[in-house]
Amino acid sequence: MQCYEKGGVGKDDDLSPKDMDVIIKIHNINNELAWREVLKWEAFHASECMNPKLKSFGGKAKHFSPRARIRNWMGYELPFDRHDWIVDRCGKEVRYVIDYYSTDNSPNKYQVAVLDVRPALDSFGALWDRSKAAYWRWRYEAEMERNIANKMEELRSDDKV
């Protein structure tokens, strides 16, 4: 219930069945989105395991990840919740950290959270995966910028003719 208490919905609030239906739907959406993000990370290991499974999970709302604390030092809000998920990668246990951030400061709105999902930095493999992801993000962004610059140059040269 941590994520609902932060959003202005406490354990002692009288919630209608309709409110609970909305909360459950949002919770399920957040879980589905988190799992999709985990599967993106797991794609790095598709050759060794095509069918990773969620083994266990737990909430750690007040145990902020190092990344969340660093972001907070830079002026960003702390996440309102954190989960650690253990994924079974065909016999190998891999831990993922999921930080949940609010999308709106309005206390009475039910909303889907912004998720920051990544492998926990508790192994060299996790560090390597995060490094590869950073490289691919950088490479893709640089490639897109080059494509845009080339297209702009084409448009400029067409105007000169």
Secondary structure, DSSP 4 states (H G I P E B T S, - for coil): -HHHHHTT--TTS---HHHHHHHHHHHHHHHHHHHHHHHHHHGGGTTT-S--EEEEEEE-TTS--HHHHHHHHTTPPPPSEEEEEEEEETTEEEEEEEEEE-S---TT---PPEEEEEE-SSSHHHHHHHHHHHHHHHHHHHHHHHHHHHHHHHHHHHHH-
